Amino acid sequence: MATQNRRGANRPQANNKGRIDRFIDGISRLLLVSLSVAAVYGINMLFQAVNKPVTEIVVVGELSYLQQQELVDLVSTEIGGGFLTIDLEDLRQNLQRHPWVDSASIRRQWPSTLSVRVIEEVPIARWGEAGFLNRLGEQLDIVDNSALESLPVLRTQFGSSQEMMESYQMLAALLQPTGLKLVELQRDNLGVWRVETARGIKLVLGRDQLGDKLKRLALAWNSGLQNELDNIKTIDLRYPNGLAVAWKDGSLIGAQHDIRANADPSVIG
């Protein structure tokens, strides 16, 4: 009977211990939640403190045609977000859409600066009387173009600047075996291509198969036509299997066996 009384006496103590344990557990959970909230709040406050607006844009790289302020203004208008939330890749792609920008890279500099490195496009050819084209055929605006007068000229009444640049690059490469340098490329409203070289020799190519025709010219050139370099006025490549040469003295000959010497001079153009 005495043993039963002792067990009964322990029950209040056990209940009290359980309540204390639950209280401590509740306090622990509350503290854990409070610490988590405080940590999130602290991280958010720190992020907001760091993610402040960009205060400076620094442009690095050698620029000949672009102005640094022009690039700074361009980047400024495209910035969306703070120092940490700016999408640098999207910003870089937008910058590279500028015709004068060949490639660009952008990085963050602590605490609130963007460093922009730009490689500038190079003018490849003049476009008509006043314009200029880059390697993709995109038009470039140049205020002072006095140093670019030696660039080849592209003129067309038929087709786009991109098509003209592609054709120029192909034809210039195909002319390399002859040593003739292309200085002017024309395409008239009928789609006929004409080339003028640095030595004053004019090439009439016709409308199509330009690559095949210049390969034919290279064969004839290396077969002895190059020896008449100073005497040639025009080379007409519109014939299906050969070419015709007009000399500076006014005579006309066929440089292939199927080109007759008495071919119509009006074909030479």
Backbone hydrogen bonds in HBPLUS format (Angstrom, degrees):
<---DONOR---> <-ACCEPTOR-->    atom                        ^
c    i                          cat <-CA-CA->   ^        H-A-AA   ^      H-
h    n   atom  resd res      DA  || num        DHA   H-A  angle D-A-AA Bond
n    s   type  num  typ     dist DA aas  dist angle  dist       angle   num
A0005-ASN N   A0001-MET O   3.24 MM   4  6.64 147.8  2.35 142.7 150.7     1
A0006-ARG N   A0002-ALA O   3.21 MM   4  6.56 154.3  2.27 148.7 154.5     2
A0007-ARG N   A0003-THR O   3.16 MM   4  6.45 158.3  2.21 149.0 154.5     3
A0008-GLY N   A0004-GLN O   3.00 MM   4  6.22 158.5  2.05 148.3 154.2     4
A0009-ALA N   A0005-ASN O   2.94 MM   4  6.15 144.4  2.07 143.1 153.0     5
A0010-ASN N   A0006-ARG O   3.21 MM   4  6.49 133.4  2.44 140.5 151.3     6
A0010-ASN N   A0007-ARG O   3.15 MM   3  5.26 135.8  2.36  98.6 110.2     7
A0011-ARG N   A0008-GLY O   3.32 MM   3  5.50 149.8  2.41 101.7 109.9     8
A0014-ALA N   A0010-ASN O   2.95 MM   4  6.23 157.8  2.00 155.2 161.6     9
A0015-ASN N   A0011-ARG O   2.90 MM   4  6.16 158.1  1.94 155.1 161.3    10
A0016-ASN N   A0012-PRO O   2.82 MM   4  6.04 160.0  1.86 150.0 155.7    11
A0017-LYS N   A0013-GLN O   2.90 MM   4  6.15 158.1  1.95 148.9 154.8    12
A0018-GLY N   A0014-ALA O   2.95 MM   4  6.17 151.2  2.03 143.6 151.3    13
A0019-ARG N   A0015-ASN O   2.91 MM   4  6.22 158.3  1.95 151.6 157.1    14
A0020-ILE N   A0016-ASN O   2.94 MM   4  6.18 159.2  1.98 150.1 156.1    15
A0021-ASP N   A0017-LYS O   2.87 MM   4  6.09 157.7  1.92 146.0 152.4    16
A0022-ARG N   A0018-GLY O   2.88 MM   4  6.15 158.9  1.93 148.9 154.6    17
A0023-PHE N   A0019-ARG O   2.81 MM   4  6.04 152.6  1.89 146.4 154.8    18
A0024-ILE N   A0020-ILE O   2.80 MM   4  6.05 164.5  1.82 153.2 157.2    19
A0025-ASP N   A0021-ASP O   2.83 MM   4  6.02 156.9  1.88 146.8 153.9    20
A0026-GLY N   A0022-ARG O   2.83 MM   4  6.02 154.8  1.90 144.5 151.3    21
A0027-ILE N   A0023-PHE O   2.82 MM   4  6.11 161.8  1.85 152.4 157.6    22
A0028-SER N   A0024-ILE O   2.83 MM   4  6.02 155.5  1.89 146.7 153.9    23
A0029-ARG N   A0025-ASP O   2.95 MM   4  6.20 159.2  2.00 147.4 152.5    24
A0030-LEU N   A0026-GLY O   2.84 MM   4  6.07 159.4  1.88 149.9 156.4    25
A0031-LEU N   A0027-ILE O   2.79 MM   4  6.01 158.8  1.83 151.0 156.8    26
A0032-LEU N   A0028-SER O   2.84 MM   4  6.05 154.7  1.90 146.0 153.5    27
A0033-VAL N   A0029-ARG O   2.83 MM   4  6.09 163.0  1.85 153.5 157.3    28
A0034-SER N   A0030-LEU O   2.82 MM   4  5.99 159.2  1.86 146.4 153.2    29
A0035-LEU N   A0031-LEU O   2.75 MM   4  5.94 158.6  1.79 149.4 155.3    30
A0036-SER N   A0032-LEU O   2.88 MM   4  6.08 153.3  1.95 143.7 151.6    31
A0037-VAL N   A0033-VAL O   2.82 MM   4  6.07 163.3  1.84 153.0 157.4    32
A0038-ALA N   A0034-SER O   2.80 MM   4  5.97 159.3  1.84 147.1 153.8    33
A0039-ALA N   A0035-LEU O   2.75 MM   4  5.92 152.4  1.83 144.3 152.2    34
A0040-VAL N   A0036-SER O   2.87 MM   4  6.12 166.7  1.88 153.4 156.6    35
A0041-TYR N   A0037-VAL O   2.80 MM   4  5.95 161.5  1.83 148.9 155.1    36
A0042-GLY N   A0038-ALA O   2.69 MM   4  5.83 153.6  1.76 143.5 151.7    37
A0043-ILE N   A0039-ALA O   2.75 MM   4  5.97 161.5  1.79 152.0 157.2    38
A0044-ASN N   A0040-VAL O   2.84 MM   4  5.99 159.4  1.88 146.8 153.2    39
A0045-MET N   A0041-TYR O   2.83 MM   4  6.04 155.4  1.89 145.7 152.7    40
A0046-LEU N   A0042-GLY O   2.82 MM   4  6.05 156.0  1.88 146.5 153.5    41
A0047-PHE N   A0043-ILE O   2.75 MM   4  5.96 158.9  1.79 150.5 156.7    42
A0048-GLN N   A0044-ASN O   2.84 MM   4  6.04 161.1  1.88 148.5 153.6    43
A0049-ALA N   A0045-MET O   2.91 MM   4  6.08 145.8  2.03 139.3 149.2    44
A0050-VAL N   A0046-LEU O   2.93 MM   4  6.20 147.6  2.04 146.8 155.3    45
A0051-ASN N   A0047-PHE O   2.66 MM   4  5.72 156.3  1.72 152.7 160.6    46
A0083-PHE N   A0052-LYS O   2.97 MM  31  5.68 148.8  2.07 137.7 144.2    47
A0055-THR N   A0112-SER O   2.88 MM  57  5.63 155.0  1.94 148.9 156.6    48
A0114-LEU N   A0056-GLU O   3.00 MM  58  6.47 156.9  2.06 153.5 159.7    49
A0058-VAL N   A0114-LEU O   2.84 MM  56  6.20 167.5  1.86 167.7 171.8    50
A0116-VAL N   A0058-VAL O   2.73 MM  58  5.99 173.5  1.73 170.7 172.6    51
A0060-VAL N   A0116-VAL O   2.78 MM  56  6.11 162.9  1.81 158.7 162.6    52
A0118-VAL N   A0060-VAL O   3.24 MM  58  6.68 156.4  2.30 166.6 167.8    53
A0070-GLU N   A0067-GLN O   3.04 MM   3  5.20 123.5  2.37 100.2 114.7    54
A0071-LEU N   A0067-GLN O   3.26 MM   4  6.71 150.2  2.36 150.7 158.1    55
A0071-LEU N   A0068-GLN O   3.08 MM   3  5.26 119.5  2.47  99.7 113.8    56
A0072-VAL N   A0068-GLN O   2.92 MM   4  6.24 159.5  1.96 154.0 160.6    57
A0073-ASP N   A0069-GLN O   2.88 MM   4  6.03 162.1  1.91 149.1 153.3    58
A0074-LEU N   A0070-GLU O   3.03 MM   4  6.17 150.4  2.12 137.4 145.9    59
A0075-VAL N   A0071-LEU O   2.90 MM   4  6.13 164.2  1.93 155.6 158.4    60
A0076-SER N   A0072-VAL O   2.93 MM   4  6.05 159.7  1.97 148.0 154.3    61
A0077-THR N   A0073-ASP O   3.14 MM   4  6.31 154.3  2.21 146.0 150.7    62
A0078-GLU N   A0075-VAL O   3.04 MM   3  5.23 140.2  2.20 102.7 114.4    63
A0079-ILE N   A0076-SER O   3.43 MM   3  5.42 156.1  2.49  99.3 105.9    64
A0086-ILE N   A0082-GLY O   3.10 MM   4  5.87 125.4  2.42 154.2 157.2    65
A0091-LEU N   A0087-ASP O   3.02 MM   4  6.25 155.3  2.09 149.5 157.2    66
A0092-ARG N   A0088-LEU O   2.85 MM   4  6.03 150.8  1.94 144.0 151.7    67
A0093-GLN N   A0089-GLU O   2.98 MM   4  6.23 160.0  2.02 149.8 154.5    68
A0094-ASN N   A0090-ASP O   3.05 MM   4  6.25 157.8  2.10 145.6 151.4    69
A0095-LEU N   A0091-LEU O   3.04 MM   4  6.24 151.6  2.13 142.4 150.2    70
A0096-GLN N   A0092-ARG O   2.99 MM   4  6.25 149.9  2.08 147.5 155.5    71
A0097-ARG N   A0094-ASN O   3.27 MM   3  5.38 155.0  2.34  99.9 107.3    72
A0098-HIS N   A0095-LEU O   3.20 MM   3  5.87 164.7  2.22 115.2 120.0    73
A0101-VAL N   A0098-HIS O   2.98 MM   3  5.43 162.4  2.01 120.1 125.8    74
A0121-GLU N   A0100-TRP O   2.71 MM  21  4.92 162.2  1.74 138.2 137.6    75
A0102-ASP N   A0119-ILE O   2.85 MM  17  5.55 148.0  1.95 153.5 163.4    76
A0103-SER N   A0119-ILE O   3.31 MM  16  5.26 156.1  2.37 135.9 140.3    77
A0119-ILE N   A0103-SER O   2.90 MM  16  5.26 169.1  1.91 156.4 156.1    78
A0105-SER N   A0117-ARG O   2.94 MM  12  5.26 150.0  2.03 147.5 155.6    79
A0117-ARG N   A0105-SER O   2.87 MM  12  5.26 172.1  1.87 161.5 164.1    80
A0107-ARG N   A0115-SER O   3.04 MM   8  5.37 154.5  2.11 144.9 153.0    81
A0115-SER N   A0107-ARG O   2.88 MM   8  5.37 173.9  1.89 165.2 167.0    82
A0109-GLN N   A0113-THR O   2.75 MM   4  4.95 153.1  1.82 156.5 152.3    83
A0113-THR N   A0109-GLN O   2.95 MM   4  4.95 163.0  1.98 164.1 161.6    84
A0124-ILE N   A0133-LEU O   2.83 MM   9  5.91 166.2  1.85 161.2 165.9    85
A0133-LEU N   A0125-ALA O   2.90 MM   8  5.46 157.7  1.95 159.5 161.8    86
A0126-ARG N   A0152-PRO O   2.73 MM  26  6.01 166.0  1.75 166.4 169.1    87
A0154-LEU N   A0126-ARG O   2.95 MM  28  6.14 154.6  2.01 147.0 153.5    88
A0127-TRP N   A0131-GLY O   2.69 MM   4  4.51 174.1  1.69 114.2 115.1    89
A0131-GLY N   A0127-TRP O   3.11 MM   4  4.51 136.1  2.31 148.5 139.2    90
A0128-GLY N   A0154-LEU O   2.98 MM  26  5.98 150.1  2.07 152.1 161.0    91
A0140-LEU N   A0132-PHE O   2.76 MM   8  5.19 158.6  1.80 143.6 146.5    92
A0134-ASN N   A0138-GLU O   3.01 MM   4  5.54 150.1  2.10 146.0 154.9    93
A0137-GLY N   A0134-ASN O   2.98 MM   3  5.33 164.5  2.00 116.1 120.4    94
A0148-LEU N   A0145-ASN O   3.04 MM   3  5.35 165.1  2.07 115.5 118.9    95
A0151-LEU N   A0148-LEU O   3.22 MM   3  5.70 166.8  2.24 114.2 118.2    96
A0153-VAL N   A0183-VAL O   2.91 MM  30  6.24 157.6  1.97 137.3 139.1    97
A0185-LEU N   A0153-VAL O   2.87 MM  32  6.33 158.7  1.92 163.9 171.1    98
A0155-ARG N   A0185-LEU O   2.88 MM  30  6.27 160.7  1.92 165.5 170.6    99
A0187-ARG N   A0155-ARG O   3.02 MM  32  6.45 131.7  2.26 136.5 150.7   100
A0157-GLN N   A0187-ARG O   2.90 MM  30  6.27 149.2  2.00 160.9 171.0   101
A0164-MET N   A0160-SER O   3.08 MM   4  6.34 155.6  2.14 144.6 151.6   102
A0165-MET N   A0161-SER O   2.95 MM   4  6.14 154.8  2.01 145.2 151.4   103
A0166-GLU N   A0162-GLN O   3.05 MM   4  6.28 162.3  2.08 149.2 153.7   104
A0167-SER N   A0163-GLU O   3.02 MM   4  6.19 161.3  2.05 147.1 152.3   105
A0168-TYR N   A0164-MET O   2.84 MM   4  6.00 156.3  1.89 146.6 153.9   106
A0169-GLN N   A0165-MET O   3.00 MM   4  6.19 167.6  2.01 153.6 155.6   107
A0170-MET N   A0166-GLU O   3.10 MM   4  6.31 158.4  2.15 145.5 151.6   108
A0171-LEU N   A0167-SER O   2.85 MM   4  5.99 172.6  1.86 157.8 160.0   109
A0172-ALA N   A0168-TYR O   2.85 MM   4  5.88 165.1  1.87 154.7 159.3   110
A0173-ALA N   A0169-GLN O   3.18 MM   4  6.20 153.0  2.26 136.4 143.2   111
A0174-LEU N   A0170-MET O   3.01 MM   4  6.29 154.6  2.08 147.5 154.8   112
A0175-LEU N   A0171-LEU O   2.97 MM   4  6.14 135.2  2.17 145.2 156.6   113
A0176-GLN N   A0173-ALA O   3.26 MM   3  5.40 151.4  2.35 101.3 109.6   114
A0178-THR N   A0175-LEU O   2.96 MM   3  5.55 145.2  2.08 117.5 127.6   115
A0179-GLY N   A0176-GLN O   2.99 MM   3  5.11 144.3  2.12 105.5 116.3   116
A0198-ALA N   A0181-LYS O   2.86 MM  17  5.47 140.1  2.02 147.0 159.7   117
A0183-VAL N   A0196-GLU O   2.91 MM  13  5.86 171.8  1.92 156.3 158.4   118
A0184-GLU N   A0196-GLU O   3.20 MM  12  5.04 143.7  2.34 146.8 142.1   119
A0196-GLU N   A0184-GLU O   2.88 MM  12  5.04 158.7  1.92 148.4 150.7   120
A0186-GLN N   A0194-ARG O   2.87 MM   8  5.13 168.0  1.88 157.7 159.5   121
A0194-ARG N   A0186-GLN O   2.93 MM   8  5.13 156.0  1.99 141.5 145.0   122
A0188-ASP N   A0192-VAL O   3.11 MM   4  5.56 154.3  2.18 146.9 148.3   123
A0191-GLY N   A0188-ASP O   2.94 MM   3  5.33 162.1  1.98 114.4 119.7   124
A0193-TRP N   A0206-GLY O   2.84 MM  13  5.40 166.4  1.86 135.9 137.5   125
A0205-LEU N   A0193-TRP O   2.94 MM  12  5.31 163.8  1.97 152.4 155.0   126
A0195-VAL N   A0203-LEU O   2.87 MM   8  4.94 162.6  1.90 144.9 150.2   127
A0203-LEU N   A0195-VAL O   2.76 MM   8  4.94 164.8  1.78 147.9 152.6   128
A0197-THR N   A0201-ILE O   3.00 MM   4  5.42 153.1  2.07 149.0 157.7   129
A0200-GLY N   A0197-THR O   2.98 MM   3  5.34 159.5  2.02 114.8 118.4   130
A0202-LYS N   A0233-LYS O   3.12 MM  31  6.44 166.8  2.13 144.1 147.5   131
A0235-ILE N   A0202-LYS O   2.80 MM  33  6.26 157.0  1.85 163.7 171.7   132
A0204-VAL N   A0235-ILE O   3.00 MM  31  6.38 159.5  2.04 154.3 157.6   133
A0237-LEU N   A0204-VAL O   2.84 MM  33  5.84 168.2  1.85 162.5 166.6   134
A0213-LYS N   A0209-GLN O   3.12 MM   4  6.33 156.5  2.18 150.2 156.8   135
A0214-LEU N   A0210-LEU O   3.09 MM   4  6.34 156.4  2.15 151.0 156.3   136
A0215-LYS N   A0211-GLY O   3.04 MM   4  6.27 146.9  2.15 146.5 155.9   137
A0216-ARG N   A0212-ASP O   3.00 MM   4  6.24 149.3  2.10 142.7 150.9   138
A0217-LEU N   A0213-LYS O   2.96 MM   4  6.27 147.3  2.07 139.3 148.7   139
A0218-ALA N   A0214-LEU O   2.97 MM   4  6.21 151.8  2.05 140.5 147.2   140
A0219-LEU N   A0215-LYS O   3.15 MM   4  6.47 152.2  2.23 144.5 150.8   141
A0220-ALA N   A0216-ARG O   3.10 MM   4  6.43 164.5  2.13 151.2 154.7   142
A0221-TRP N   A0217-LEU O   2.75 MM   4  5.88 153.7  1.82 151.0 159.8   143
A0222-ASN N   A0218-ALA O   2.99 MM   4  6.12 164.6  2.02 148.1 150.9   144
A0223-SER N   A0219-LEU O   3.06 MM   4  6.14 118.9  2.45 133.2 148.8   145
A0223-SER N   A0220-ALA O   3.15 MM   3  4.93 139.2  2.32  90.9 102.9   146
A0225-LEU N   A0220-ALA O   3.22 MM   5  5.95 161.7  2.25 151.8 147.7   147
A0224-GLY N   A0221-TRP O   3.29 MM   3  5.71 163.7  2.32 111.1 113.4   148
A0226-GLN N   A0221-TRP O   3.17 MM   5  5.04 157.5  2.22 135.1 129.6   149
A0227-ASN N   A0224-GLY O   3.06 MM   3  5.59 152.6  2.14 112.7 120.4   150
A0228-GLU N   A0225-LEU O   2.99 MM   3  5.59 161.6  2.02 117.5 123.4   151
A0229-LEU N   A0226-GLN O   3.22 MM   3  5.17 149.4  2.32 114.7 112.1   152
A0231-ASN N   A0228-GLU O   2.89 MM   3  5.36 150.9  1.97 117.3 126.8   153
A0248-LYS N   A0231-ASN O   2.89 MM  17  5.60 155.6  1.95 155.1 157.4   154
A0233-LYS N   A0246-ALA O   2.86 MM  13  5.58 159.9  1.90 154.9 157.2   155
A0234-THR N   A0246-ALA O   3.12 MM  12  5.03 161.6  2.16 136.6 141.0   156
A0246-ALA N   A0234-THR O   2.80 MM  12  5.03 170.9  1.81 152.7 155.6   157
A0236-ASP N   A0244-ALA O   2.77 MM   8  5.08 164.7  1.80 156.3 160.2   158
A0244-ALA N   A0236-ASP O   2.95 MM   8  5.08 156.5  2.01 140.7 148.4   159
A0255-ALA N   A0243-LEU O   3.24 MM  12  5.91 160.5  2.28 142.3 147.9   160
A0245-VAL N   A0253-ILE O   2.89 MM   8  5.48 170.0  1.90 166.1 169.2   161
A0253-ILE N   A0245-VAL O   3.00 MM   8  5.48 161.8  2.03 157.7 162.2   162
A0247-TRP N   A0251-SER O   2.88 MM   4  5.41 166.2  1.90 153.4 158.1   163
A0250-GLY N   A0247-TRP O   3.04 MM   3  5.46 162.3  2.07 113.3 117.2   164
A0259-ILE N   A0256-GLN O   3.00 MM   3  5.41 164.0  2.02 123.3 123.8   165
A0263-ALA N   A0260-ARG O   3.13 MM   3  5.50 139.2  2.30 124.0 120.6   166
A0267-VAL N   A0264-ASP O   3.03 MM   3  5.79 165.4  2.06 124.2 128.5   167
A0268-ILE N   A0265-PRO O   3.08 MM   3  5.56 149.7  2.17 111.7 119.5   168
